[in-house]
Amino acid sequence: MRANSDDAGYAVSLCRIVLLAVIGILLCVAVVEHPQDRLVAQLVSYHRVLVLLGQHLSIVASASALAILTAVPAGVLLTRPRFRAWTPRLIGLARIGQAVPGLAVIALSVGLLGVGTMTAILAMGLCSLLPILNNTLTGINAVDPALLAAAHGMGVAPRHVLTRVELPLALAMIMAGIRSAVTINIGAAVLAAFVGGGGLGELIITGNTISRVQVMVLGAALPMLMALAADAVFDMIDHGMKL
């Protein structure tokens, strides 16, 4: 019964992704084939939208990977007895990174790295650390101590207890943190355009500069559809893990 429910949930998530992709394609077709005027026709083409979409995806993937590779190991270390005293300090730093507006973090990063894609990736990676770090800590700390005691009693090495018991049991919680981080980064990647990092934010800037609502709507709608599609992808992963 539960397997059938998970199969149905998987199929629903797949349908959501297809529907969102179709909406995005139709929106692009509407703007490219029926531009507001000649200026929009010159500035917006299928090629440009694909290039900006690729840049956006690349920025999101890089920033999310940076956050995962930083926050998950840090979360694991903070659950070890010798590092637990550092937990409040690192959580506080991560909270500062998320509390400060993304544009402000990117502006501060410009002073260190200059303008460009790497600046946006670094800033977004810092802004999305907290959900992954928090969920890694919560997931590992929630593992039943009796299971850990049993594993240690059987002579399992500490590193194997971590990789075979703690991390597998905490995986669902860690994935929830990654899901939040990716969603944050999809929206924040729009800001990359303000520091020369490319992405769909360039359509918003261009539309605002030439006062063309059609271009701004396209630039704002595509990241929104992307975020919804990413959420559906994580739903598929969740259902797949339960099968």
Summary of the structure (lengths in Angstrom):
residues: 243
radius of gyration: 21.2
end to end distance: 11.2
largest distance: 74.5
contacts: 819
relative contact order: 0.17
helix: 87%
strand: 0%
